[in-house]
Amino acid sequence: MQEKWWHNAVVYQVYPKSFMDSNGDGIGDLPGITSKLDYLAKLGITAIWLSPVYDSPMDDNGYDIADYQAIAAIFGTMEDMDQLIAEAKKRDIRIIMDLVVNHTSDEHAWFVEACENPDSPERDYYIWRDEPNDLDSIFSGSAWEYDEKSGQYYLHFFSKKQPDLNWENEKLRQKIYEMMNFWIDKGIGGFRMDVIDMIGKIPDEKVVNNGPMLHPYLKEMNQATFGDKELLTVGETWGATPEIAKLYSNPERHELSMVFQFEHSLLDNEPGKEKWDLKPLDVSELKAVLSKWQTELGNEGWNSLFWNNHDLPRIVSRWGNDKEYRVRSAKAFAILLHMMKGTPYIYQGEELGLTNTPVSSIEELDDIESINMYHDRIERGFSVESIMESLNAKGRDNARRPIPWTAEANGGFTTGTPWLALNPNYKEINVEAELQNPDSVFHTYRKLIQLRKDHPIVVWGDYELLETNSNVFAYYRTLGEERWLTVVNLSDSEEEISVDARFNKVLVANTEDEITDLHAYKLSPWQAFVVELSGN
Ligand code: NOJ
């Protein structure tokens, strides 16, 4: 496989509303992000995936875009954006923009024109029908909304304020490519493509993901925009299997660099049901799924590695132990993921071991998906208790609380009133405290990133799962003569491993436990380490 910069990259996702507020309005902004670039450089990341900062009424926190070529006033100006790109570049950090082109905001000029003037070309940029079918919105309720004025229904797979675009319209596709080139010309490092597997939909046949035109559209996009540039492109593809991932990311097919697969992320809900229908994680399933992804892409695709993003709960609360083993289990998940093959993504605050923020009432939440689900489930007869249990486990606001920078009021995130309250534990868990403590979660992330930079085995080594007790996740990476072993105990109990190998040195570990003979080694709860094996 031809080596590209993004094979070696470590990406950090910034959710702008919650990262750092520079002007005291309680909302994170672009100058706030720029002011924290030195912190990110210290962590060692080499790219930032910036969640949407475009002009938007913020019905879905910016995933509802009203103007792709303007910056939302709450985040700053285009000059602020240019400055962020330039300042990041000085620190060898590239900016990956969020490309949300499955839908726009209903306040986008195209949709406004489409509604006001049904004879306009813009009408066909969206999907209109005289009668709705029974497709559901991902944010609850029907996917169709009636427009009184024109007497037709428009399609929206997300909120009513996010009408789906009609990719069958060639003129629309060209407009999207022009807009992408506007950003490419600004010197960005790539695009993260929101729900990109939905653009080939055929609503009348209820084909939503992976429609027949999806890959032809992506090939066309590649040629019209980033094909001859060195950009990182990553598609959000919820239903991808390794075979599907190869269609996107096989370099010979000239589509994307990689995709986000979510198979591991679906392991803790009842199969076939909604994400709110909770089921405990079975570690052996996690081992099977991640190992499949590690081995099956071969040279025909590239993995992205992640536990968290702005849609998912915090990993340490989700599958770790965010109480007595918070630090250890946060580090265990970091070690487990960062020694795998693929490009790692860190979601803001993950490097601090931030936890979920349980609430007792829906009033304390802001997220449209959570609020819609609450009302939908109340109507369907669910108890408030069960709904709150699901929201506290999986609701998106768990990941969206502002970043605690210090132990001061509101974690030093803002001098005003934060748009969403911080997790009350910010006095103990914050950036300043993490930086000061050499044993913090932050320093483990920093070390893991440095190991990846220093050792090609982390980027290129072959992966092999080691058969172990079900709660222990252990795997080898091998490159030429070099062989590393990662061992992670994903449980609150002691476990044992037996490996017929000797090692030279410990590369990273999350406990002070002495690591001796691997033939019958007792792992303490959540213990994790990486060793370099000796040649025989
Ligand atoms: C996926 C994004 O990650 C999520 O936050 C958003 O709500 C939907 N796509 C709609 O854009």
Residues whose N, C-alpha, C, O or C-beta is under 5 A from the ligand:
A	BS01	NOJ	D60 Y63 F158 D194 V195 D311
